[in-house]
Amino acid sequence: MNEVSSRPSLIVDLWRRMPGELGYLLLGLPIAMAGMTVFITLVALGVSLVVFTVGLFVLVGALLAARAFGRLERERLRRAGRPAIASPVWPVPDPARGFISRTLTPLRDGAS
């Protein structure tokens, strides 16, 4: 008897969450395509230019773009009503170090 009475509330709850989940799913493919296009382009460009040292800065840009897409994805999950995912802790560049050392900090982080 209890199983039958809880079924309508389950269906109502599913329909209540549907707009947020539908928005999450419909935006998933375009955002994933944009993210992969940006990331693959920057990594390919960075690896090909690493000989000229400019590629290291392009690779840092690729990692920062990937972080931004990860932040966007966590926000989308939160708005869809899913449990929050903790943001990673990124290393903070030491201000006493030089410009190049501070700029290349994301390349030294294993989680990037």
C-alpha positions as a Markdown table, in Angstrom:
| # | Residue | x | y | z |
|---|---|---|---|---|
| 1 | Met | 0.0 | 0.0 | 0.0 |
| 2 | Asn | 2.8 | 2.4 | 0.9 |
| 3 | Glu | 4.6 | 1.7 | -2.5 |
| 4 | Val | 1.5 | 2.7 | -4.5 |
| 5 | Ser | 1.0 | 6.0 | -2.6 |
| 6 | Ser | 4.6 | 7.1 | -3.1 |
| 7 | Arg | 4.5 | 6.5 | -6.9 |
| 8 | Pro | 2.6 | 9.7 | -7.8 |
| 9 | Ser | 5.0 | 11.9 | -5.8 |
| 10 | Leu | 8.0 | 10.2 | -7.6 |
| 11 | Ile | 6.4 | 11.1 | -11.0 |
| 12 | Val | 5.7 | 14.6 | -9.9 |
| 13 | Asp | 9.3 | 15.0 | -8.7 |
| 14 | Leu | 10.7 | 13.7 | -12.0 |
| 15 | Trp | 8.6 | 16.2 | -14.0 |
| 16 | Arg | 9.6 | 19.0 | -11.6 |
| 17 | Arg | 13.3 | 18.3 | -12.3 |
| 18 | Met | 12.8 | 17.8 | -16.1 |
| 19 | Pro | 13.3 | 21.5 | -17.3 |
| 20 | Gly | 16.7 | 21.8 | -15.6 |
| 21 | Glu | 17.9 | 18.4 | -16.8 |
| 22 | Leu | 16.6 | 19.0 | -20.3 |
| 23 | Gly | 18.5 | 22.3 | -20.4 |
| 24 | Tyr | 21.6 | 20.5 | -19.3 |
| 25 | Leu | 21.3 | 17.8 | -21.9 |
| 26 | Leu | 20.5 | 20.1 | -24.8 |
| 27 | Leu | 23.4 | 22.4 | -24.2 |
| 28 | Gly | 25.8 | 19.5 | -23.6 |
| 29 | Leu | 26.7 | 18.7 | -27.2 |
| 30 | Pro | 27.4 | 22.3 | -28.4 |
| 31 | Ile | 29.5 | 23.1 | -25.3 |
| 32 | Ala | 31.4 | 19.9 | -25.6 |
| 33 | Met | 32.1 | 20.5 | -29.3 |
| 34 | Ala | 33.3 | 24.0 | -28.6 |
| 35 | Gly | 35.5 | 22.9 | -25.7 |
| 36 | Met | 37.1 | 20.1 | -27.7 |
| 37 | Thr | 37.7 | 22.4 | -30.7 |
| 38 | Val | 39.4 | 25.0 | -28.6 |
| 39 | Phe | 41.4 | 22.5 | -26.5 |
| 40 | Ile | 42.6 | 20.4 | -29.5 |
| 41 | Thr | 43.5 | 23.5 | -31.5 |
| 42 | Leu | 45.5 | 25.1 | -28.7 |
| 43 | Val | 47.3 | 21.9 | -27.8 |
| 44 | Ala | 48.2 | 21.2 | -31.4 |
| 45 | Leu | 49.4 | 24.7 | -31.9 |
| 46 | Gly | 51.3 | 24.7 | -28.6 |
| 47 | Val | 53.1 | 21.4 | -29.3 |
| 48 | Ser | 54.1 | 22.5 | -32.8 |
| 49 | Leu | 55.4 | 25.9 | -31.5 |
| 50 | Val | 57.1 | 24.5 | -28.4 |
| 51 | Val | 60.4 | 24.5 | -30.3 |
| 52 | Phe | 60.2 | 28.3 | -30.5 |
| 53 | Thr | 59.3 | 28.6 | -26.8 |
| 54 | Val | 56.1 | 30.4 | -27.7 |
| 55 | Gly | 54.3 | 27.0 | -27.6 |
| 56 | Leu | 54.8 | 26.8 | -23.8 |
| 57 | Phe | 52.6 | 29.9 | -23.4 |
| 58 | Val | 50.0 | 28.5 | -25.8 |
| 59 | Leu | 49.9 | 25.3 | -23.8 |
| 60 | Val | 49.3 | 27.3 | -20.6 |
| 61 | Gly | 46.5 | 29.0 | -22.4 |
| 62 | Ala | 45.1 | 25.5 | -23.4 |
| 63 | Leu | 45.2 | 24.4 | -19.7 |
| 64 | Leu | 43.5 | 27.6 | -18.6 |
| 65 | Ala | 40.8 | 27.2 | -21.2 |
| 66 | Ala | 40.2 | 23.6 | -20.0 |
| 67 | Arg | 39.9 | 24.9 | -16.5 |
| 68 | Ala | 37.3 | 27.4 | -17.7 |
| 69 | Phe | 35.3 | 24.7 | -19.4 |
| 70 | Gly | 35.5 | 22.6 | -16.2 |
| 71 | Arg | 34.2 | 25.5 | -14.2 |
| 72 | Leu | 31.3 | 25.9 | -16.7 |
| 73 | Glu | 30.5 | 22.3 | -16.4 |
| 74 | Arg | 30.4 | 22.3 | -12.6 |
| 75 | Glu | 28.1 | 25.3 | -12.8 |
| 76 | Arg | 25.8 | 23.6 | -15.3 |
| 77 | Leu | 25.6 | 20.6 | -13.1 |
| 78 | Arg | 24.7 | 22.7 | -10.1 |
| 79 | Arg | 21.9 | 24.5 | -12.0 |
| 80 | Ala | 20.5 | 21.2 | -13.2 |
| 81 | Gly | 19.9 | 20.3 | -9.6 |
| 82 | Arg | 22.8 | 17.8 | -9.2 |
| 83 | Pro | 25.0 | 17.6 | -6.2 |
| 84 | Ala | 27.8 | 20.2 | -6.1 |
| 85 | Ile | 31.3 | 19.1 | -7.1 |
| 86 | Ala | 34.2 | 20.6 | -5.2 |
| 87 | Ser | 36.4 | 22.9 | -7.2 |
| 88 | Pro | 40.0 | 21.8 | -7.5 |
| 89 | Val | 42.7 | 23.8 | -5.7 |
| 90 | Trp | 45.1 | 25.2 | -8.2 |
| 91 | Pro | 48.6 | 26.3 | -7.2 |
| 92 | Val | 49.0 | 30.0 | -6.8 |
| 93 | Pro | 52.1 | 31.5 | -8.5 |
| 94 | Asp | 54.7 | 32.9 | -6.2 |
| 95 | Pro | 54.8 | 36.7 | -6.8 |
| 96 | Ala | 58.5 | 36.7 | -5.8 |
| 97 | Arg | 59.4 | 34.5 | -8.8 |
| 98 | Gly | 60.0 | 35.8 | -12.4 |
| 99 | Phe | 57.4 | 36.4 | -15.1 |
| 100 | Ile | 58.1 | 33.2 | -16.9 |
| 101 | Ser | 58.1 | 31.0 | -13.8 |
| 102 | Arg | 54.7 | 32.5 | -12.7 |
| 103 | Thr | 53.2 | 32.1 | -16.2 |
| 104 | Leu | 54.3 | 28.5 | -16.5 |
| 105 | Thr | 52.9 | 27.5 | -13.1 |
| 106 | Pro | 49.9 | 25.6 | -14.6 |
| 107 | Leu | 52.3 | 23.3 | -16.5 |
| 108 | Arg | 54.0 | 22.2 | -13.3 |
| 109 | Asp | 50.7 | 21.2 | -11.7 |
| 110 | Gly | 49.9 | 17.5 | -12.1 |
| 111 | Ala | 46.2 | 18.1 | -11.8 |
| 112 | Ser | 46.0 | 20.5 | -14.8 |
